[in-house]
Amino acid sequence: MPHEIDRLIEIMQTLRNPEDGCEWDKAQTFKTIAPYTIEEAYEVADAIERCDMADLRGELGDLLFQVVFHSRMAEEAGHFSFAEVAASISQKMEARHPHIFGDEGGIMEDGRWEDLKAAERAEAGASSAMDGVAGALPALMRAQKLQKRAARQGFDWPDAEGPTAKVLEEIEELKEATGEHVVEEAGDFLFAAVNLVRAYGIDAEEALRAANSKFERRFRAMEDLAAGDFQERDLDSQEELWQQVKRAEAKNL
């Protein structure tokens, strides 16, 4: 295993060689590579969703290459190396599992993981419970993380009734909004919807991903039933196709 890691690091060094490296790789920066890093992470998630282990192996390799790429650029600038990246995460994982690597013993109690992370943020100089929630996260995921941070500070409803009422309130405010306030109210509604989903113990990102997949599957099935004339049909006819697809799925459950 160490040999293959060393090989990958050497490949990256060769690609970034100022004299005879690859022109594209040499021209890259942290900012230009970041979108590829995000894309590769999503492709890993997609391979997992499809249960394609062969593809997952390849996508994990692509994601690992992104880590090596960033590490190489950092080393060139005198910041840190790949070895230091690996050492950093090893140290972090040991610190976050004191019941395994420390003297605590037993099992990780509920909330202990977040307590350890909060302690790390405080040690790093965090002044707010909101510190450390990355701004580049997908908006749905970030909303959920912000809400969880607030909940750990006691700012949360005790049950689903509060967030349910808030969603209904936001729907009414969206209906009444005009001009530039429509976007703001739409955002408030989505944020409230995430909070309601969270109240049921459901991961909002995972739930919406599943809903997206279901909608795409059903829409494709409607197109197949329409045999090429889906767009020409009126809404009532399209809705009938939708109901046919739902009934067919129910029979196969």
ZADRENBA-894161 format. One record per residue (C-alpha): residue number from 1; y, z, x; residue in one letter. Coordinates in steps of 0.5 Angstrom, whole numbers, plus 2048, in hexadecimal, padded with zeros to 3 digits. Layout:
BEGIN
nr/v/w/u/rest
NUM/Y/Z/X/A
...
REM end
This chain:
BEGIN
nr/v/w/u/rest
1/800/800/800/M
2/805/802/805/P
3/804/7FB/809/H
4/806/7F7/802/E
5/80C/7FB/801/I
6/80E/7FA/809/D
7/80C/7F3/808/R
8/811/7F2/802/L
9/817/7F6/805/I
10/816/7F1/80B/E
11/816/7EB/806/I
12/81D/7EE/804/M
13/81F/7EE/80A/Q
14/81D/7E7/80C/T
15/821/7E5/806/L
16/827/7E8/807/R
17/827/7E7/80F/N
18/82E/7E4/810/P
19/82C/7DF/815/E
20/826/7DB/812/D
21/825/7DF/80B/G
22/825/7DC/804/C
23/82D/7DA/802/E
24/82C/7DC/7FB/W
25/829/7E3/7FD/D
26/82E/7E4/802/K
27/834/7E3/7FD/A
28/832/7E8/7F8/Q
29/835/7EF/7F7/T
30/833/7F5/7F3/F
31/837/7F2/7ED/K
32/834/7EB/7ED/T
33/82D/7EE/7EE/I
34/82E/7F4/7E9/A
35/82D/7EF/7E3/P
36/826/7ED/7E6/Y
37/824/7F4/7E7/T
38/825/7F5/7DF/I
39/822/7EF/7DD/E
40/81C/7F1/7E1/E
41/81B/7F8/7DE/A
42/81B/7F4/7D7/Y
43/816/7EF/7D9/E
44/812/7F5/7DC/V
45/813/7F8/7D5/A
46/811/7F2/7D1/D
47/80A/7F1/7D5/A
48/809/7F8/7D3/I
49/80A/7F7/7CC/E
50/806/7F1/7CC/R
51/800/7F5/7D0/C
52/800/7EF/7D5/D
53/7FE/7F3/7DB/M
54/7FE/7ED/7E0/A
55/805/7EB/7DE/D
56/807/7F3/7DF/L
57/804/7F3/7E6/R
58/809/7ED/7E7/G
59/80F/7EF/7E4/E
60/80E/7F6/7E7/L
61/80E/7F2/7EE/G
62/814/7EF/7EC/D
63/817/7F6/7EA/L
64/815/7F9/7F1/L
65/818/7F3/7F4/F
66/81F/7F4/7F1/Q
67/81F/7FB/7F4/V
68/81D/7F9/7FB/V
69/823/7F4/7FA/F
70/828/7F9/7F8/H
71/825/7FE/7FE/S
72/826/7F8/803/R
73/82D/7F7/801/M
74/82F/7FE/801/A
75/82B/7FF/808/E
76/830/7F9/80B/E
77/836/7FD/808/A
78/834/803/80C/G
79/832/807/805/H
80/82B/808/805/F
81/824/805/806/S
82/81E/804/801/F
83/81B/809/805/A
84/820/80E/803/E
85/820/80B/7FB/V
86/818/80D/7FB/A
87/81A/814/7FE/A
88/81F/815/7F9/S
89/81B/814/7F3/I
90/815/818/7F6/S
91/819/81E/7F7/Q
92/81C/81D/7F0/K
93/815/81D/7ED/M
94/813/823/7F1/E
95/819/827/7EF/A
96/818/825/7E8/R
97/811/827/7E8/H
98/811/82E/7EA/P
99/80B/830/7E6/H
100/807/82B/7EA/I
101/80A/82B/7F1/F
102/80E/832/7F1/G
103/80C/839/7EF/D
104/80D/839/7E8/E
105/806/837/7E6/G
106/804/836/7DE/G
107/807/830/7DB/I
108/80E/82D/7DA/M
109/811/830/7D4/E
110/815/82C/7CF/D
111/81C/82B/7D1/G
112/81A/82D/7D8/R
113/81B/826/7DB/W
114/822/825/7D8/E
115/824/82C/7DB/D
116/822/82A/7E2/L
117/826/823/7E1/K
118/82C/827/7DE/A
119/82B/82B/7E4/A
120/82B/825/7E9/E
121/831/822/7E5/R
122/835/829/7E6/A
123/833/829/7ED/E
124/836/822/7EE/A
125/83D/824/7EB/G
126/83C/823/7E4/A
127/841/826/7DF/S
128/83F/823/7D9/S
129/838/823/7D5/A
130/83A/81B/7D4/M
131/83A/81A/7DC/D
132/834/816/7DE/G
133/833/812/7D8/V
134/833/80B/7DB/A
135/839/806/7D8/G
136/834/800/7D9/A
137/82F/802/7D5/L
138/82D/7FE/7CE/P
139/832/801/7C9/A
140/82D/804/7C4/L
141/829/807/7CA/M
142/830/80A/7CD/R
143/831/80D/7C6/A
144/82B/810/7C5/Q
145/82C/814/7CC/K
146/833/816/7CB/L
147/830/819/7C4/Q
148/82B/81D/7C8/K
149/830/81F/7CD/R
150/834/822/7C7/A
151/82E/825/7C4/A
152/82C/829/7CA/R
153/833/82C/7C9/Q
154/832/82E/7C2/G
155/836/828/7BF/F
156/831/826/7BA/D
157/82F/826/7B3/W
158/829/82B/7B2/P
159/825/826/7AE/D
160/825/81E/7AB/A
161/82A/820/7A5/E
162/830/820/7A9/G
163/82F/819/7AD/P
164/82D/816/7A6/T
165/833/818/7A3/A
166/837/816/7A9/K
167/834/80F/7A9/V
168/836/80E/7A1/L
169/83D/810/7A3/E
170/83D/80B/7A8/E
171/83B/806/7A4/I
172/840/807/79F/E
173/845/807/7A4/E
174/843/801/7A7/L
175/843/7FE/7A0/K
176/84B/800/79F/E
177/84D/7FE/7A7/A
178/851/7F8/7A8/T
179/854/7F4/7AE/G
180/853/7F7/7B5/E
181/850/7FE/7B2/H
182/849/7FA/7AF/V
183/846/7FA/7B6/V
184/848/801/7B7/E
185/845/803/7B1/E
186/83F/7FE/7B2/A
187/83E/802/7B9/G
188/83E/809/7B5/D
189/839/807/7B0/F
190/834/804/7B6/L
191/835/80B/7BA/F
192/834/80F/7B3/A
193/82E/80B/7B2/A
194/82B/80D/7B9/V
195/82C/814/7B8/N
196/828/814/7B1/L
197/823/810/7B5/V
198/823/815/7BA/R
199/823/81B/7B5/A
200/81C/818/7B3/Y
201/819/819/7BA/G
202/819/811/7BB/I
203/81C/80D/7C1/D
204/821/809/7BE/A
205/820/803/7C4/E
206/819/803/7C3/E
207/819/803/7BB/A
208/81E/7FD/7BB/L
209/81A/7F9/7C0/R
210/814/7FA/7BB/A
211/819/7F8/7B6/A
212/81B/7F2/7BA/N
213/814/7F0/7BB/S
214/812/7F0/7B4/K
215/818/7EC/7B1/F
216/816/7E7/7B7/E
217/80F/7E7/7B5/R
218/810/7E6/7AD/R
219/816/7E1/7AE/F
220/811/7DD/7B2/R
221/80C/7DD/7AD/A
222/811/7DB/7A8/M
223/813/7D5/7AC/E
224/80B/7D3/7AC/D
225/80B/7D4/7A4/L
226/811/7D0/7A3/A
227/80E/7CA/7A7/A
228/814/7C8/7AA/G
229/819/7C8/7A5/D
230/81B/7D0/7A5/F
231/822/7CF/7A6/Q
232/823/7CA/7A0/E
233/820/7CF/79B/R
234/825/7D3/797/D
235/825/7DB/799/L
236/820/7DD/793/D
237/81B/7D8/795/S
238/81C/7DB/79C/Q
239/81B/7E2/799/E
240/815/7E0/796/E
241/812/7DE/79D/L
242/814/7E4/7A0/W
243/810/7E8/79A/Q
244/80A/7E3/79B/Q
245/80A/7E5/7A2/V
246/80B/7ED/7A1/K
247/805/7EC/79C/R
248/800/7E9/7A1/A
249/802/7EE/7A6/E
250/800/7F4/7A1/A
251/7F9/7F0/7A0/K
252/7F8/7F0/7A7/N
253/7F9/7F8/7A8/L
REM end
